[in-house]
Amino acid sequence: MAKVQTFAEKAAKLARRADKIVTCPDTGKETRILDIKMIKSEKTPKGSYKFTEKNMRVYESTFKPIKG
């Protein structure tokens, strides 16, 4: 049976999402951090395509990856 979330757990989860506001080093403005999934297609020697997935964190204002 699945665990039922309490109100406190839901509030804590939303608070963690709110903490993702930082200052972008390129623009100097406050921006959010987004969690995205990059999908890259590569052609194999046989002619078919292979897809590689990579989870990244980027700045919302510039979409540049976060270093660190």
PQR file with spaces between the fields and no chain letter, atoms N, CA, C, O and H, PARSE charges and radii, in Angstrom:
ATOM       1  N    MET     1       0.831   -1.169    0.000 -0.4000 1.5000
ATOM       2  CA   MET     1       0.000    0.000    0.000 -0.0000 2.0000
ATOM       3  C    MET     1       0.883    1.242    0.000  0.5500 1.7000
ATOM       4  O    MET     1       1.908    1.266    0.681 -0.5500 1.4000
ATOM       5  N    ALA     2       0.511    2.255   -0.738 -0.4000 1.5000
ATOM       6  CA   ALA     2       1.313    3.468   -0.874 -0.0000 2.0000
ATOM       7  C    ALA     2       1.229    4.317    0.389  0.5500 1.7000
ATOM       8  O    ALA     2       0.221    4.321    1.095 -0.5500 1.4000
ATOM       9  H    ALA     2      -0.321    2.236   -1.291  0.4000 1.0000
ATOM      10  N    LYS     3       2.314    5.033    0.650 -0.4000 1.5000
ATOM      11  CA   LYS     3       2.357    5.914    1.815 -0.0000 2.0000
ATOM      12  C    LYS     3       1.556    7.176    1.526  0.5500 1.7000
ATOM      13  O    LYS     3       1.666    7.739    0.437 -0.5500 1.4000
ATOM      14  H    LYS     3       3.133    5.031    0.077  0.4000 1.0000
ATOM      15  N    VAL     4       0.766    7.621    2.466 -0.4000 1.5000
ATOM      16  CA   VAL     4      -0.017    8.845    2.321 -0.0000 2.0000
ATOM      17  C    VAL     4       0.804    9.999    2.890  0.5500 1.7000
ATOM      18  O    VAL     4       1.268    9.934    4.028 -0.5500 1.4000
ATOM      19  H    VAL     4       0.676    7.164    3.351  0.4000 1.0000
ATOM      20  N    GLN     5       0.984   11.064    2.086 -0.4000 1.5000
ATOM      21  CA   GLN     5       1.755   12.213    2.542 -0.0000 2.0000
ATOM      22  C    GLN     5       0.954   13.033    3.542  0.5500 1.7000
ATOM      23  O    GLN     5      -0.250   13.229    3.381 -0.5500 1.4000
ATOM      24  H    GLN     5       0.607   11.117    1.161  0.4000 1.0000
ATOM      25  N    THR     6       1.635   13.506    4.570 -0.4000 1.5000
ATOM      26  CA   THR     6       0.991   14.409    5.516 -0.0000 2.0000
ATOM      27  C    THR     6       1.125   15.833    5.001  0.5500 1.7000
ATOM      28  O    THR     6       1.884   16.101    4.070 -0.5500 1.4000
ATOM      29  H    THR     6       2.614   13.347    4.701  0.4000 1.0000
ATOM      30  N    PHE     7       0.380   16.739    5.617 -0.4000 1.5000
ATOM      31  CA   PHE     7       0.455   18.140    5.216 -0.0000 2.0000
ATOM      32  C    PHE     7       1.862   18.692    5.439  0.5500 1.7000
ATOM      33  O    PHE     7       2.353   19.473    4.625 -0.5500 1.4000
ATOM      34  H    PHE     7      -0.236   16.521    6.374  0.4000 1.0000
ATOM      35  N    ALA     8       2.509   18.298    6.523 -0.4000 1.5000
ATOM      36  CA   ALA     8       3.859   18.788    6.824 -0.0000 2.0000
ATOM      37  C    ALA     8       4.854   18.343    5.756  0.5500 1.7000
ATOM      38  O    ALA     8       5.742   19.108    5.377 -0.5500 1.4000
ATOM      39  H    ALA     8       2.109   17.664    7.184  0.4000 1.0000
ATOM      40  N    GLU     9       4.712   17.119    5.274 -0.4000 1.5000
ATOM      41  CA   GLU     9       5.613   16.629    4.225 -0.0000 2.0000
ATOM      42  C    GLU     9       5.397   17.383    2.921  0.5500 1.7000
ATOM      43  O    GLU     9       6.357   17.698    2.217 -0.5500 1.4000
ATOM      44  H    GLU     9       3.992   16.498    5.582  0.4000 1.0000
ATOM      45  N    LYS    10       4.133   17.674    2.594 -0.4000 1.5000
ATOM      46  CA   LYS    10       3.843   18.440    1.387 -0.0000 2.0000
ATOM      47  C    LYS    10       4.397   19.851    1.488  0.5500 1.7000
ATOM      48  O    LYS    10       4.951   20.369    0.518 -0.5500 1.4000
ATOM      49  H    LYS    10       3.353   17.418    3.166  0.4000 1.0000
ATOM      50  N    ALA    11       4.257   20.480    2.648 -0.4000 1.5000
ATOM      51  CA   ALA    11       4.763   21.841    2.845 -0.0000 2.0000
ATOM      52  C    ALA    11       6.287   21.871    2.758  0.5500 1.7000
ATOM      53  O    ALA    11       6.856   22.806    2.195 -0.5500 1.4000
ATOM      54  H    ALA    11       3.807   20.059    3.436  0.4000 1.0000
ATOM      55  N    ALA    12       6.945   20.867    3.306 -0.4000 1.5000
ATOM      56  CA   ALA    12       8.406   20.804    3.243 -0.0000 2.0000
ATOM      57  C    ALA    12       8.878   20.626    1.808  0.5500 1.7000
ATOM      58  O    ALA    12       9.895   21.195    1.411 -0.5500 1.4000
ATOM      59  H    ALA    12       6.483   20.107    3.764  0.4000 1.0000
ATOM      60  N    LYS    13       8.145   19.839    1.032 -0.4000 1.5000
ATOM      61  CA   LYS    13       8.501   19.622   -0.371 -0.0000 2.0000
ATOM      62  C    LYS    13       8.385   20.920   -1.167  0.5500 1.7000
ATOM      63  O    LYS    13       9.252   21.219   -1.987 -0.5500 1.4000
ATOM      64  H    LYS    13       7.319   19.376    1.354  0.4000 1.0000
ATOM      65  N    LEU    14       7.330   21.690   -0.936 -0.4000 1.5000
ATOM      66  CA   LEU    14       7.165   22.972   -1.622 -0.0000 2.0000
ATOM      67  C    LEU    14       8.226   23.975   -1.187  0.5500 1.7000
ATOM      68  O    LEU    14       8.672   24.788   -1.997 -0.5500 1.4000
ATOM      69  H    LEU    14       6.626   21.447   -0.270  0.4000 1.0000
ATOM      70  N    ALA    15       8.636   23.932    0.072 -0.4000 1.5000
ATOM      71  CA   ALA    15       9.672   24.844    0.562 -0.0000 2.0000
ATOM      72  C    ALA    15      11.010   24.551   -0.105  0.5500 1.7000
ATOM      73  O    ALA    15      11.772   25.474   -0.392 -0.5500 1.4000
ATOM      74  H    ALA    15       8.273   23.271    0.730  0.4000 1.0000
ATOM      75  N    ARG    16      11.304   23.279   -0.353 -0.4000 1.5000
ATOM      76  CA   ARG    16      12.561   22.935   -1.042 -0.0000 2.0000
ATOM      77  C    ARG    16      12.563   23.483   -2.459  0.5500 1.7000
ATOM      78  O    ARG    16      13.604   23.918   -2.952 -0.5500 1.4000
ATOM      79  H    ARG    16      10.685   22.529   -0.120  0.4000 1.0000
ATOM      80  N    ARG    17      11.407   23.468   -3.124 -0.4000 1.5000
ATOM      81  CA   ARG    17      11.333   24.007   -4.478 -0.0000 2.0000
ATOM      82  C    ARG    17      11.505   25.517   -4.478  0.5500 1.7000
ATOM      83  O    ARG    17      12.080   26.068   -5.418 -0.5500 1.4000
ATOM      84  H    ARG    17      10.561   23.114   -2.724  0.4000 1.0000
ATOM      85  N    ALA    18      11.021   26.198   -3.450 -0.4000 1.5000
ATOM      86  CA   ALA    18      11.106   27.654   -3.384 -0.0000 2.0000
ATOM      87  C    ALA    18      12.542   28.120   -3.163  0.5500 1.7000
ATOM      88  O    ALA    18      12.873   29.258   -3.497 -0.5500 1.4000
ATOM      89  H    ALA    18      10.554   25.751   -2.687  0.4000 1.0000
ATOM      90  N    ASP    19      13.401   27.265   -2.606 -0.4000 1.5000
ATOM      91  CA   ASP    19      14.783   27.638   -2.316 -0.0000 2.0000
ATOM      92  C    ASP    19      15.662   27.655   -3.557  0.5500 1.7000
ATOM      93  O    ASP    19      16.853   27.949   -3.452 -0.5500 1.4000
ATOM      94  H    ASP    19      13.131   26.341   -2.334  0.4000 1.0000
ATOM      95  N    LYS    20      15.121   27.354   -4.713 -0.4000 1.5000
ATOM      96  CA   LYS    20      15.928   27.280   -5.926 -0.0000 2.0000
ATOM      97  C    LYS    20      16.042   28.630   -6.622  0.5500 1.7000
ATOM      98  O    LYS    20      16.183   28.675   -7.844 -0.5500 1.4000
ATOM      99  H    LYS    20      14.154   27.115   -4.798  0.4000 1.0000
ATOM     100  N    ILE    21      15.983   29.736   -5.874 -0.4000 1.5000
ATOM     101  CA   ILE    21      16.151   31.068   -6.452 -0.0000 2.0000
ATOM     102  C    ILE    21      17.553   31.548   -6.087  0.5500 1.7000
ATOM     103  O    ILE    21      17.890   31.667   -4.909 -0.5500 1.4000
ATOM     104  H    ILE    21      15.867   29.700   -4.882  0.4000 1.0000
ATOM     105  N    VAL    22      18.366   31.822   -7.108 -0.4000 1.5000
ATOM     106  CA   VAL    22      19.755   32.238   -6.911 -0.0000 2.0000
ATOM     107  C    VAL    22      20.058   33.411   -7.835  0.5500 1.7000
ATOM     108  O    VAL    22      19.226   33.795   -8.656 -0.5500 1.4000
ATOM     109  H    VAL    22      18.092   31.725   -8.065  0.4000 1.0000
ATOM     110  N    THR    23      21.248   33.975   -7.697 -0.4000 1.5000
ATOM     111  CA   THR    23      21.698   35.040   -8.580 -0.0000 2.0000
ATOM     112  C    THR    23      22.503   34.429   -9.720  0.5500 1.7000
ATOM     113  O    THR    23      23.461   33.690   -9.492 -0.5500 1.4000
ATOM     114  H    THR    23      21.924   33.664   -7.030  0.4000 1.0000
ATOM     115  N    CYS    24      22.104   34.745  -10.942 -0.4000 1.5000
ATOM     116  CA   CYS    24      22.795   34.229  -12.122 -0.0000 2.0000
ATOM     117  C    CYS    24      24.133   34.956  -12.271  0.5500 1.7000
ATOM     118  O    CYS    24      24.154   36.186  -12.229 -0.5500 1.4000
ATOM     119  H    CYS    24      21.326   35.345  -11.127  0.4000 1.0000
ATOM     120  N    PRO    25      25.249   34.246  -12.442 -0.5600 1.5000
ATOM     121  CA   PRO    25      26.542   34.913  -12.569  0.2800 2.0000
ATOM     122  C    PRO    25      26.691   35.706  -13.866  0.5500 1.7000
ATOM     123  O    PRO    25      27.472   36.657  -13.911 -0.5500 1.4000
ATOM     124  N    ASP    26      25.965   35.341  -14.916 -0.4000 1.5000
ATOM     125  CA   ASP    26      26.083   36.041  -16.195 -0.0000 2.0000
ATOM     126  C    ASP    26      25.311   37.354  -16.209  0.5500 1.7000
ATOM     127  O    ASP    26      25.831   38.379  -16.648 -0.5500 1.4000
ATOM     128  H    ASP    26      25.331   34.569  -14.879  0.4000 1.0000
ATOM     129  N    THR    27      24.066   37.322  -15.726 -0.4000 1.5000
ATOM     130  CA   THR    27      23.217   38.514  -15.785 -0.0000 2.0000
ATOM     131  C    THR    27      23.232   39.318  -14.500  0.5500 1.7000
ATOM     132  O    THR    27      22.946   40.515  -14.528 -0.5500 1.4000
ATOM     133  H    THR    27      23.644   36.489  -15.369  0.4000 1.0000
ATOM     134  N    GLY    28      23.557   38.696  -13.370 -0.4000 1.5000
ATOM     135  CA   GLY    28      23.555   39.381  -12.088 -0.0000 2.0000
ATOM     136  C    GLY    28      22.163   39.556  -11.502  0.5500 1.7000
ATOM     137  O    GLY    28      22.001   40.245  -10.495 -0.5500 1.4000
ATOM     138  H    GLY    28      23.789   37.724  -13.348  0.4000 1.0000
ATOM     139  N    LYS    29      21.160   38.944  -12.113 -0.4000 1.5000
ATOM     140  CA   LYS    29      19.782   39.054  -11.635 -0.0000 2.0000
ATOM     141  C    LYS    29      19.372   37.765  -10.938  0.5500 1.7000
ATOM     142  O    LYS    29      19.956   36.704  -11.158 -0.5500 1.4000
ATOM     143  H    LYS    29      21.292   38.384  -12.931  0.4000 1.0000
ATOM     144  N    GLU    30      18.344   37.886  -10.084 -0.4000 1.5000
ATOM     145  CA   GLU    30      17.822   36.696   -9.429 -0.0000 2.0000
ATOM     146  C    GLU    30      17.070   35.844  -10.446  0.5500 1.7000
ATOM     147  O    GLU    30      16.292   36.365  -11.244 -0.5500 1.4000
ATOM     148  H    GLU    30      17.870   38.749   -9.905  0.4000 1.0000
ATOM     149  N    THR    31      17.299   34.566  -10.416 -0.4000 1.5000
ATOM     150  CA   THR    31      16.659   33.645  -11.350 -0.0000 2.0000
ATOM     151  C    THR    31      16.428   32.309  -10.662  0.5500 1.7000
ATOM     152  O    THR    31      17.040   32.013   -9.636 -0.5500 1.4000
ATOM     153  H    THR    31      17.931   34.143   -9.767  0.4000 1.0000
ATOM     154  N    ARG    32      15.552   31.517  -11.227 -0.4000 1.5000
ATOM     155  CA   ARG    32      15.278   30.196  -10.678 -0.0000 2.0000
ATOM     156  C    ARG    32      16.202   29.165  -11.309  0.5500 1.7000
ATOM     157  O    ARG    32      16.749   29.372  -12.392 -0.5500 1.4000
ATOM     158  H    ARG    32      15.055   31.758  -12.061  0.4000 1.0000
ATOM     159  N    ILE    33      16.362   28.057  -10.610 -0.4000 1.5000
ATOM     160  CA   ILE    33      17.120   26.924  -11.126 -0.0000 2.0000
ATOM     161  C    ILE    33      16.113   25.896  -11.621  0.5500 1.7000
ATOM     162  O    ILE    33      15.184   25.535  -10.899 -0.5500 1.4000
ATOM     163  H    ILE    33      15.918   27.889   -9.730  0.4000 1.0000
ATOM     164  N    LEU    34      16.295   25.431  -12.838 -0.4000 1.5000
ATOM     165  CA   LEU    34      15.399   24.443  -13.425 -0.0000 2.0000
ATOM     166  C    LEU    34      16.109   23.106  -13.544  0.5500 1.7000
ATOM     167  O    LEU    34      17.288   23.047  -13.893 -0.5500 1.4000
ATOM     168  H    LEU    34      17.051   25.724  -13.424  0.4000 1.0000
ATOM     169  N    ASP    35      15.391   22.040  -13.253 -0.4000 1.5000
ATOM     170  CA   ASP    35      15.889   20.683  -13.479 -0.0000 2.0000
ATOM     171  C    ASP    35      15.342   20.224  -14.820  0.5500 1.7000
ATOM     172  O    ASP    35      14.128   20.139  -15.007 -0.5500 1.4000
ATOM     173  H    ASP    35      14.433   22.088  -12.969  0.4000 1.0000
ATOM     174  N    ILE    36      16.246   19.926  -15.761 -0.4000 1.5000
ATOM     175  CA   ILE    36      15.813   19.525  -17.099 -0.0000 2.0000
ATOM     176  C    ILE    36      16.459   18.195  -17.472  0.5500 1.7000
ATOM     177  O    ILE    36      17.394   17.741  -16.813 -0.5500 1.4000
ATOM     178  H    ILE    36      17.232   19.996  -15.609  0.4000 1.0000
ATOM     179  N    LYS    37      15.952   17.582  -18.527 -0.4000 1.5000
ATOM     180  CA   LYS    37      16.526   16.352  -19.062 -0.0000 2.0000
ATOM     181  C    LYS    37      16.962   16.633  -20.493  0.5500 1.7000
ATOM     182  O    LYS    37      16.132   16.926  -21.353 -0.5500 1.4000
ATOM     183  H    LYS    37      15.192   17.950  -19.062  0.4000 1.0000
ATOM     184  N    MET    38      18.268   16.545  -20.749 -0.4000 1.5000
ATOM     185  CA   MET    38      18.806   16.735  -22.093 -0.0000 2.0000
ATOM     186  C    MET    38      18.818   15.383  -22.798  0.5500 1.7000
ATOM     187  O    MET    38      19.303   14.393  -22.251 -0.5500 1.4000
ATOM     188  H    MET    38      18.943   16.308  -20.050  0.4000 1.0000
ATOM     189  N    ILE    39      18.288   15.352  -23.998 -0.4000 1.5000
ATOM     190  CA   ILE    39      18.278   14.129  -24.799 -0.0000 2.0000
ATOM     191  C    ILE    39      19.077   14.398  -26.068  0.5500 1.7000
ATOM     192  O    ILE    39      18.759   15.306  -26.836 -0.5500 1.4000
ATOM     193  H    ILE    39      17.894   16.156  -24.442  0.4000 1.0000
ATOM     194  N    LYS    40      20.113   13.597  -26.276 -0.4000 1.5000
ATOM     195  CA   LYS    40      21.011   13.783  -27.412 -0.0000 2.0000
ATOM     196  C    LYS    40      20.894   12.563  -28.321  0.5500 1.7000
ATOM     197  O    LYS    40      20.955   11.425  -27.855 -0.5500 1.4000
ATOM     198  H    LYS    40      20.371   12.859  -25.652  0.4000 1.0000
ATOM     199  N    SER    41      20.726   12.804  -29.610 -0.4000 1.5000
ATOM     200  CA   SER    41      20.627   11.682  -30.554 -0.0000 2.0000
ATOM     201  C    SER    41      21.970   11.496  -31.253  0.5500 1.7000
ATOM     202  O    SER    41      22.603   12.459  -31.686 -0.5500 1.4000
ATOM     203  H    SER    41      20.676   13.728  -29.989  0.4000 1.0000
ATOM     204  N    GLU    42      22.384   10.247  -31.352 -0.4000 1.5000
ATOM     205  CA   GLU    42      23.644    9.905  -32.009 -0.0000 2.0000
ATOM     206  C    GLU    42      23.372    8.823  -33.046  0.5500 1.7000
ATOM     207  O    GLU    42      22.654    7.860  -32.774 -0.5500 1.4000
ATOM     208  H    GLU    42      21.870    9.465  -31.000  0.4000 1.0000
ATOM     209  N    LYS    43      23.934    8.981  -34.205 -0.4000 1.5000
ATOM     210  CA   LYS    43      23.766    7.980  -35.261 -0.0000 2.0000
ATOM     211  C    LYS    43      24.814    6.886  -35.074  0.5500 1.7000
ATOM     212  O    LYS    43      26.003    7.172  -34.935 -0.5500 1.4000
ATOM     213  H    LYS    43      24.517    9.762  -34.425  0.4000 1.0000
ATOM     214  N    THR    44      24.371    5.648  -35.071 -0.4000 1.5000
ATOM     215  CA   THR    44      25.274    4.512  -34.909 -0.0000 2.0000
ATOM     216  C    THR    44      25.875    4.139  -36.264  0.5500 1.7000
ATOM     217  O    THR    44      25.362    4.563  -37.299 -0.5500 1.4000
ATOM     218  H    THR    44      23.405    5.415  -35.183  0.4000 1.0000
ATOM     219  N    PRO    45      26.947    3.356  -36.274 -0.5600 1.5000
ATOM     220  CA   PRO    45      27.539    2.934  -37.554  0.2800 2.0000
ATOM     221  C    PRO    45      26.580    2.141  -38.441  0.5500 1.7000
ATOM     222  O    PRO    45      26.743    2.122  -39.661 -0.5500 1.4000
ATOM     223  N    LYS    46      25.589    1.493  -37.848 -0.4000 1.5000
ATOM     224  CA   LYS    46      24.617    0.722  -38.634 -0.0000 2.0000
ATOM     225  C    LYS    46      23.563    1.609  -39.281  0.5500 1.7000
ATOM     226  O    LYS    46      22.806    1.145  -40.133 -0.5500 1.4000
ATOM     227  H    LYS    46      25.456    1.508  -36.857  0.4000 1.0000
ATOM     228  N    GLY    47      23.504    2.873  -38.890 -0.4000 1.5000
ATOM     229  CA   GLY    47      22.536    3.790  -39.484 -0.0000 2.0000
ATOM     230  C    GLY    47      21.331    4.095  -38.615  0.5500 1.7000
ATOM     231  O    GLY    47      20.531    4.967  -38.955 -0.5500 1.4000
ATOM     232  H    GLY    47      24.119    3.250  -38.198  0.4000 1.0000
ATOM     233  N    SER    48      21.188    3.398  -37.506 -0.4000 1.5000
ATOM     234  CA   SER    48      20.065    3.690  -36.611 -0.0000 2.0000
ATOM     235  C    SER    48      20.490    4.780  -35.619  0.5500 1.7000
ATOM     236  O    SER    48      21.655    5.174  -35.585 -0.5500 1.4000
ATOM     237  H    SER    48      21.838    2.690  -37.230  0.4000 1.0000
ATOM     238  N    TYR    49      19.557    5.252  -34.833 -0.4000 1.5000
ATOM     239  CA   TYR    49      19.840    6.317  -33.876 -0.0000 2.0000
ATOM     240  C    TYR    49      19.792    5.796  -32.451  0.5500 1.7000
ATOM     241  O    TYR    49      18.979    4.938  -32.108 -0.5500 1.4000
ATOM     242  H    TYR    49      18.610    4.932  -34.860  0.4000 1.0000
ATOM     243  N    LYS    50      20.682    6.336  -31.631 -0.4000 1.5000
ATOM     244  CA   LYS    50      20.744    6.003  -30.216 -0.0000 2.0000
ATOM     245  C    LYS    50      20.515    7.299  -29.444  0.5500 1.7000
ATOM     246  O    LYS    50      21.068    8.338  -29.804 -0.5500 1.4000
ATOM     247  H    LYS    50      21.343    7.033  -31.910  0.4000 1.0000
ATOM     248  N    PHE    51      19.715    7.247  -28.401 -0.4000 1.5000
ATOM     249  CA   PHE    51      19.415    8.435  -27.614 -0.0000 2.0000
ATOM     250  C    PHE    51      20.043    8.307  -26.237  0.5500 1.7000
ATOM     251  O    PHE    51      19.883    7.292  -25.559 -0.5500 1.4000
ATOM     252  H    PHE    51      19.266    6.403  -28.109  0.4000 1.0000
ATOM     253  N    THR    52      20.765    9.354  -25.829 -0.4000 1.5000
ATOM     254  CA   THR    52      21.341    9.387  -24.491 -0.0000 2.0000
ATOM     255  C    THR    52      20.643   10.489  -23.707  0.5500 1.7000
ATOM     256  O    THR    52      20.424   11.588  -24.217 -0.5500 1.4000
ATOM     257  H    THR    52      20.896   10.178  -26.380  0.4000 1.0000
ATOM     258  N    GLU    53      20.300   10.183  -22.469 -0.4000 1.5000
ATOM     259  CA   GLU    53      19.605   11.133  -21.606 -0.0000 2.0000
ATOM     260  C    GLU    53      20.537   11.579  -20.496  0.5500 1.7000
ATOM     261  O    GLU    53      21.328   10.789  -19.981 -0.5500 1.4000
ATOM     262  H    GLU    53      20.478    9.290  -22.055  0.4000 1.0000
ATOM     263  N    LYS    54      20.440   12.861  -20.126 -0.4000 1.5000
ATOM     264  CA   LYS    54      21.270   13.411  -19.068 -0.0000 2.0000
ATOM     265  C    LYS    54      20.442   14.432  -18.299  0.5500 1.7000
ATOM     266  O    LYS    54      19.888   15.355  -18.896 -0.5500 1.4000
ATOM     267  H    LYS    54      19.797   13.503  -20.544  0.4000 1.0000
ATOM     268  N    ASN    55      20.351   14.276  -16.984 -0.4000 1.5000
ATOM     269  CA   ASN    55      19.651   15.246  -16.154 -0.0000 2.0000
ATOM     270  C    ASN    55      20.606   16.385  -15.825  0.5500 1.7000
ATOM     271  O    ASN    55      21.759   16.150  -15.461 -0.5500 1.4000
ATOM     272  H    ASN    55      20.801   13.525  -16.499  0.4000 1.0000
ATOM     273  N    MET    56      20.125   17.621  -15.954 -0.4000 1.5000
ATOM     274  CA   MET    56      20.956   18.800  -15.717 -0.0000 2.0000
ATOM     275  C    MET    56      20.184   19.828  -14.909  0.5500 1.7000
ATOM     276  O    MET    56      18.954   19.807  -14.870 -0.5500 1.4000
ATOM     277  H    MET    56      19.189   17.812  -16.250  0.4000 1.0000
ATOM     278  N    ARG    57      20.914   20.723  -14.267 -0.4000 1.5000
ATOM     279  CA   ARG    57      20.324   21.876  -13.604 -0.0000 2.0000
ATOM     280  C    ARG    57      20.841   23.110  -14.329  0.5500 1.7000
ATOM     281  O    ARG    57      22.047   23.263  -14.521 -0.5500 1.4000
ATOM     282  H    ARG    57      21.913   20.740  -14.298  0.4000 1.0000
ATOM     283  N    VAL    58      19.917   24.003  -14.735 -0.4000 1.5000
ATOM     284  CA   VAL    58      20.285   25.190  -15.499 -0.0000 2.0000
ATOM     285  C    VAL    58      19.632   26.424  -14.886  0.5500 1.7000
ATOM     286  O    VAL    58      18.656   26.328  -14.141 -0.5500 1.4000
ATOM     287  H    VAL    58      18.937   23.879  -14.579  0.4000 1.0000
ATOM     288  N    TYR    59      20.198   27.598  -15.220 -0.4000 1.5000
ATOM     289  CA   TYR    59      19.590   28.866  -14.837 -0.0000 2.0000
ATOM     290  C    TYR    59      18.439   29.160  -15.788  0.5500 1.7000
ATOM     291  O    TYR    59      18.563   28.945  -16.994 -0.5500 1.4000
ATOM     292  H    TYR    59      20.990   27.677  -15.826  0.4000 1.0000
ATOM     293  N    GLU    60      17.312   29.653  -15.256 -0.4000 1.5000
ATOM     294  CA   GLU    60      16.144   29.918  -16.091 -0.0000 2.0000
ATOM     295  C    GLU    60      16.387   31.081  -17.051  0.5500 1.7000
ATOM     296  O    GLU    60      15.855   31.070  -18.161 -0.5500 1.4000
ATOM     297  H    GLU    60      17.212   29.827  -14.277  0.4000 1.0000
ATOM     298  N    SER    61      17.169   32.078  -16.660 -0.4000 1.5000
ATOM     299  CA   SER    61      17.352   33.266  -17.494 -0.0000 2.0000
ATOM     300  C    SER    61      18.243   33.009  -18.706  0.5500 1.7000
ATOM     301  O    SER    61      17.996   33.568  -19.774 -0.5500 1.4000
ATOM     302  H    SER    61      17.601   32.087  -15.758  0.4000 1.0000
ATOM     303  N    THR    62      19.268   32.180  -18.564 -0.4000 1.5000
ATOM     304  CA   THR    62      20.218   31.969  -19.657 -0.0000 2.0000
ATOM     305  C    THR    62      20.251   30.533  -20.169  0.5500 1.7000
ATOM     306  O    THR    62      20.820   30.275  -21.230 -0.5500 1.4000
ATOM     307  H    THR    62      19.469   31.725  -17.696  0.4000 1.0000
ATOM     308  N    PHE    63      19.658   29.600  -19.445 -0.4000 1.5000
ATOM     309  CA   PHE    63      19.677   28.171  -19.766 -0.0000 2.0000
ATOM     310  C    PHE    63      21.093   27.614  -19.848  0.5500 1.7000
ATOM     311  O    PHE    63      21.333   26.638  -20.558 -0.5500 1.4000
ATOM     312  H    PHE    63      19.195   29.810  -18.584  0.4000 1.0000
ATOM     313  N    LYS    64      22.028   28.223  -19.131 -0.4000 1.5000
ATOM     314  CA   LYS    64      23.387   27.685  -19.048 -0.0000 2.0000
ATOM     315  C    LYS    64      23.461   26.734  -17.860  0.5500 1.7000
ATOM     316  O    LYS    64      22.832   26.990  -16.833 -0.5500 1.4000
ATOM     317  H    LYS    64      21.833   29.016  -18.554  0.4000 1.0000
ATOM     318  N    PRO    65      24.217   25.639  -17.976 -0.5600 1.5000
ATOM     319  CA   PRO    65      24.294   24.677  -16.869  0.2800 2.0000
ATOM     320  C    PRO    65      24.992   25.260  -15.648  0.5500 1.7000
ATOM     321  O    PRO    65      25.855   26.131  -15.757 -0.5500 1.4000
ATOM     322  N    ILE    66      24.601   24.765  -14.501 -0.4000 1.5000
ATOM     323  CA   ILE    66      25.203   25.181  -13.236 -0.0000 2.0000
ATOM     324  C    ILE    66      26.475   24.380  -13.040  0.5500 1.7000
ATOM     325  O    ILE    66      26.478   23.160  -13.205 -0.5500 1.4000
ATOM     326  H    ILE    66      23.900   24.058  -14.412  0.4000 1.0000
ATOM     327  N    LYS    67      27.544   25.053  -12.692 -0.4000 1.5000
ATOM     328  CA   LYS    67      28.815   24.377  -12.448 -0.0000 2.0000
ATOM     329  C    LYS    67      28.934   24.113  -10.957  0.5500 1.7000
ATOM     330  O    LYS    67      28.750   25.006  -10.130 -0.5500 1.4000
ATOM     331  H    LYS    67      27.542   26.044  -12.558  0.4000 1.0000
ATOM     332  N    GLY    68      29.246   22.865  -10.637 -0.4000 1.5000
ATOM     333  CA   GLY    68      29.437   22.561   -9.229 -0.0000 2.0000
ATOM     334  C    GLY    68      28.637   21.447   -8.708  0.5500 1.7000
ATOM     335  O    GLY    68      28.733   21.118   -7.525 -0.5500 1.4000
ATOM     336  H    GLY    68      29.395   22.140  -11.309  0.4000 1.0000
